[in-house]
Amino acid sequence: MKSWDAFIIPYPFSNGVFICGDPIAVSPDLTPEELEDKRLCLEKILTDINERADNYWVQ
């Protein structure tokens, strides 16, 4: 399927991997600077998880 986000649908019975990270708590009373720090932390965690998933089957 062609789409703007490169979404793909796997074939039935194909292999896949799910990788989860630890929960991230965000307090509602953070300052804008603290919130930006949390956002950057989340971005790094998601990038690392995505890289782990992309390299999962690579030996």
N, CA, C and O atoms as a GROMACS GRO file, in nm:
protein
  236
    1MET      N    1   0.084  -0.119   0.000
    1MET     CA    2   0.000   0.000   0.000
    1MET      C    3   0.088   0.125   0.000
    1MET      O    4   0.186   0.132   0.073
    2LYS      N    5   0.053   0.219  -0.080
    2LYS     CA    6   0.125   0.346  -0.081
    2LYS      C    7   0.058   0.441   0.017
    2LYS      O    8  -0.062   0.465   0.010
    3SER      N    9   0.138   0.495   0.108
    3SER     CA   10   0.085   0.593   0.202
    3SER      C   11   0.196   0.687   0.245
    3SER      O   12   0.314   0.659   0.223
    4TRP      N   13   0.159   0.798   0.305
    4TRP     CA   14   0.256   0.900   0.346
    4TRP      C   15   0.347   0.851   0.458
    4TRP      O   16   0.459   0.901   0.470
    5ASP      N   17   0.302   0.755   0.539
    5ASP     CA   18   0.383   0.712   0.653
    5ASP      C   19   0.453   0.578   0.631
    5ASP      O   20   0.511   0.523   0.725
    6ALA      N   21   0.449   0.525   0.511
    6ALA     CA   22   0.514   0.398   0.475
    6ALA      C   23   0.460   0.282   0.558
    6ALA      O   24   0.534   0.187   0.585
    7PHE      N   25   0.335   0.288   0.598
    7PHE     CA   26   0.272   0.181   0.674
    7PHE      C   27   0.269   0.055   0.590
    7PHE      O   28   0.233   0.058   0.472
    8ILE      N   29   0.306  -0.056   0.651
    8ILE     CA   30   0.303  -0.182   0.578
    8ILE      C   31   0.219  -0.283   0.656
    8ILE      O   32   0.212  -0.278   0.779
    9ILE      N   33   0.155  -0.371   0.584
    9ILE     CA   34   0.076  -0.478   0.644
    9ILE      C   35   0.150  -0.608   0.618
    9ILE      O   36   0.172  -0.644   0.502
   10PRO      N   37   0.189  -0.680   0.723
   10PRO     CA   38   0.262  -0.804   0.700
   10PRO      C   39   0.174  -0.913   0.641
   10PRO      O   40   0.052  -0.913   0.659
   11TYR      N   41   0.237  -1.004   0.569
   11TYR     CA   42   0.164  -1.118   0.516
   11TYR      C   43   0.118  -1.207   0.631
   11TYR      O   44   0.183  -1.212   0.736
   12PRO      N   45   0.007  -1.277   0.613
   12PRO     CA   46  -0.037  -1.369   0.719
   12PRO      C   47   0.073  -1.471   0.751
   12PRO      O   48   0.142  -1.519   0.662
   13PHE      N   49   0.088  -1.502   0.878
   13PHE     CA   50   0.184  -1.600   0.930
   13PHE      C   51   0.329  -1.557   0.914
   13PHE      O   52   0.419  -1.641   0.923
   14SER      N   53   0.354  -1.428   0.890
   14SER     CA   54   0.492  -1.382   0.882
   14SER      C   55   0.545  -1.355   1.023
   14SER      O   56   0.468  -1.344   1.118
   15ASN      N   57   0.677  -1.345   1.035
   15ASN     CA   58   0.741  -1.319   1.163
   15ASN      C   59   0.740  -1.170   1.193
   15ASN      O   60   0.740  -1.086   1.103
   16GLY      N   61   0.739  -1.138   1.321
   16GLY     CA   62   0.746  -1.000   1.364
   16GLY      C   63   0.806  -0.994   1.503
   16GLY      O   64   0.826  -1.097   1.568
   17VAL      N   65   0.834  -0.876   1.548
   17VAL     CA   66   0.892  -0.857   1.681
   17VAL      C   67   0.827  -0.735   1.746
   17VAL      O   68   0.804  -0.633   1.680
   18PHE      N   69   0.798  -0.747   1.875
   18PHE     CA   70   0.747  -0.636   1.954
   18PHE      C   71   0.849  -0.606   2.063
   18PHE      O   72   0.888  -0.696   2.137
   19ILE      N   73   0.893  -0.484   2.073
   19ILE     CA   74   0.987  -0.444   2.177
   19ILE      C   75   0.924  -0.328   2.253
   19ILE      O   76   0.881  -0.229   2.194
   20CYS      N   77   0.920  -0.342   2.385
   20CYS     CA   78   0.863  -0.239   2.472
   20CYS      C   79   0.970  -0.184   2.564
   20CYS      O   80   1.063  -0.254   2.602
   21GLY      N   81   0.955  -0.060   2.598
   21GLY     CA   82   1.046   0.002   2.694
   21GLY      C   83   0.977   0.018   2.828
   21GLY      O   84   0.861  -0.018   2.845
   22ASP      N   85   1.049   0.071   2.922
   22ASP     CA   86   0.994   0.098   3.054
   22ASP      C   87   0.893   0.212   3.047
   22ASP      O   88   0.902   0.298   2.958
   23PRO      N   89   0.797   0.215   3.139
   23PRO     CA   90   0.701   0.326   3.142
   23PRO      C   91   0.772   0.460   3.169
   23PRO      O   92   0.874   0.465   3.239
   24ILE      N   93   0.717   0.565   3.114
   24ILE     CA   94   0.773   0.698   3.133
   24ILE      C   95   0.667   0.784   3.200
   24ILE      O   96   0.560   0.808   3.144
   25ALA      N   97   0.697   0.831   3.320
   25ALA     CA   98   0.603   0.916   3.394
   25ALA      C   99   0.632   1.063   3.363
   25ALA      O  100   0.747   1.107   3.366
   26VAL      N  101   0.526   1.137   3.335
   26VAL     CA  102   0.539   1.279   3.308
   26VAL      C  103   0.443   1.352   3.401
   26VAL      O  104   0.321   1.336   3.391
   27SER      N  105   0.498   1.431   3.489
   27SER     CA  106   0.419   1.506   3.584
   27SER      C  107   0.347   1.621   3.513
   27SER      O  108   0.405   1.684   3.425
   28PRO      N  109   0.222   1.648   3.549
   28PRO     CA  110   0.149   1.757   3.482
   28PRO      C  111   0.199   1.897   3.520
   28PRO      O  112   0.160   1.994   3.456
   29ASP      N  113   0.282   1.908   3.622
   29ASP     CA  114   0.327   2.041   3.665
   29ASP      C  115   0.472   2.070   3.627
   29ASP      O  116   0.540   2.145   3.697
   30LEU      N  117   0.520   2.013   3.517
   30LEU     CA  118   0.655   2.039   3.471
   30LEU      C  119   0.665   2.176   3.407
   30LEU      O  120   0.569   2.226   3.348
   31THR      N  121   0.782   2.236   3.420
   31THR     CA  122   0.808   2.362   3.350
   31THR      C  123   0.829   2.331   3.202
   31THR      O  124   0.854   2.215   3.166
   32PRO      N  125   0.821   2.430   3.116
   32PRO     CA  126   0.846   2.405   2.973
   32PRO      C  127   0.985   2.344   2.948
   32PRO      O  128   1.000   2.260   2.860
   33GLU      N  129   1.085   2.386   3.023
   33GLU     CA  130   1.219   2.331   3.005
   33GLU      C  131   1.224   2.184   3.046
   33GLU      O  132   1.286   2.102   2.978
   34GLU      N  133   1.159   2.150   3.158
   34GLU     CA  134   1.155   2.011   3.202
   34GLU      C  135   1.076   1.924   3.106
   34GLU      O  136   1.111   1.809   3.081
   35LEU      N  137   0.969   1.981   3.052
   35LEU     CA  138   0.888   1.908   2.955
   35LEU      C  139   0.969   1.880   2.828
   35LEU      O  140   0.959   1.772   2.770
   36GLU      N  141   1.048   1.976   2.785
   36GLU     CA  142   1.134   1.957   2.668
   36GLU      C  143   1.237   1.848   2.695
   36GLU      O  144   1.268   1.769   2.607
   37ASP      N  145   1.292   1.845   2.817
   37ASP     CA  146   1.387   1.740   2.854
   37ASP      C  147   1.320   1.602   2.846
   37ASP      O  148   1.380   1.507   2.796
   38LYS      N  149   1.197   1.591   2.894
   38LYS     CA  150   1.123   1.464   2.886
   38LYS      C  151   1.098   1.425   2.741
   38LYS      O  152   1.108   1.308   2.705
   39ARG      N  153   1.065   1.525   2.657
   39ARG     CA  154   1.040   1.498   2.516
   39ARG      C  155   1.164   1.444   2.448
   39ARG      O  156   1.157   1.349   2.370
   40LEU      N  157   1.279   1.506   2.478
   40LEU     CA  158   1.405   1.460   2.420
   40LEU      C  159   1.440   1.320   2.469
   40LEU      O  160   1.491   1.238   2.393
   41CYS      N  161   1.413   1.293   2.596
   41CYS     CA  162   1.436   1.160   2.652
   41CYS      C  163   1.348   1.057   2.581
   41CYS      O  164   1.395   0.950   2.545
   42LEU      N  165   1.221   1.090   2.562
   42LEU     CA  166   1.129   1.000   2.493
   42LEU      C  167   1.174   0.976   2.349
   42LEU      O  168   1.169   0.864   2.300
   43GLU      N  169   1.217   1.081   2.282
   43GLU     CA  170   1.264   1.068   2.144
   43GLU      C  171   1.383   0.972   2.136
   43GLU      O  172   1.388   0.889   2.046
   44LYS      N  173   1.478   0.984   2.230
   44LYS     CA  174   1.594   0.895   2.231
   44LYS      C  175   1.553   0.752   2.259
   44LYS      O  176   1.601   0.659   2.194
   45ILE      N  177   1.464   0.732   2.354
   45ILE     CA  178   1.418   0.597   2.387
   45ILE      C  179   1.349   0.533   2.268
   45ILE      O  180   1.374   0.416   2.237
   46LEU      N  181   1.262   0.607   2.200
   46LEU     CA  182   1.191   0.553   2.083
   46LEU      C  183   1.287   0.523   1.968
   46LEU      O  184   1.270   0.423   1.898
   47THR      N  185   1.386   0.607   1.950
   47THR     CA  186   1.486   0.583   1.846
   47THR      C  187   1.565   0.456   1.877
   47THR      O  188   1.590   0.375   1.788
   48ASP      N  189   1.605   0.438   2.004
   48ASP     CA  190   1.678   0.318   2.044
   48ASP      C  191   1.594   0.192   2.025
   48ASP      O  192   1.643   0.090   1.976
   49ILE      N  193   1.466   0.198   2.065
   49ILE     CA  194   1.378   0.083   2.050
   49ILE      C  195   1.358   0.050   1.903
   49ILE      O  196   1.357  -0.067   1.864
   50ASN      N  197   1.340   0.152   1.821
   50ASN     CA  198   1.323   0.131   1.678
   50ASN      C  199   1.447   0.066   1.617
   50ASN      O  200   1.436  -0.024   1.533
   51GLU      N  201   1.565   0.111   1.658
   51GLU     CA  202   1.690   0.052   1.609
   51GLU      C  203   1.702  -0.094   1.653
   51GLU      O  204   1.743  -0.179   1.575
   52ARG      N  205   1.667  -0.122   1.779
   52ARG     CA  206   1.670  -0.261   1.827
   52ARG      C  207   1.576  -0.349   1.745
   52ARG      O  208   1.611  -0.461   1.709
   53ALA      N  209   1.458  -0.298   1.715
   53ALA     CA  210   1.361  -0.375   1.636
   53ALA      C  211   1.412  -0.396   1.494
   53ALA      O  212   1.399  -0.506   1.440
   54ASP      N  213   1.470  -0.293   1.434
   54ASP     CA  214   1.521  -0.306   1.297
   54ASP      C  215   1.634  -0.407   1.289
   54ASP      O  216   1.649  -0.476   1.188
   55ASN      N  217   1.715  -0.418   1.394
   55ASN     CA  218   1.830  -0.508   1.394
   55ASN      C  219   1.803  -0.640   1.464
   55ASN      O  220   1.896  -0.718   1.484
   56TYR      N  221   1.681  -0.666   1.502
   56TYR     CA  222   1.649  -0.787   1.580
   56TYR      C  223   1.686  -0.915   1.508
   56TYR      O  224   1.741  -1.007   1.568
   57TRP      N  225   1.657  -0.922   1.380
   57TRP     CA  226   1.681  -1.045   1.304
   57TRP      C  227   1.820  -1.049   1.242
   57TRP      O  228   1.860  -1.151   1.187
   58VAL      N  229   1.895  -0.939   1.250
   58VAL     CA  230   2.029  -0.934   1.194
   58VAL      C  231   2.125  -1.004   1.289
   58VAL      O  232   2.131  -0.970   1.408
   59GLN      N  233   2.198  -1.099   1.239
   59GLN     CA  234   2.291  -1.176   1.325
   59GLN      C  235   2.432  -1.133   1.298
   59GLN      O  236   2.524  -1.186   1.360
   0.00000   0.00000   0.00000
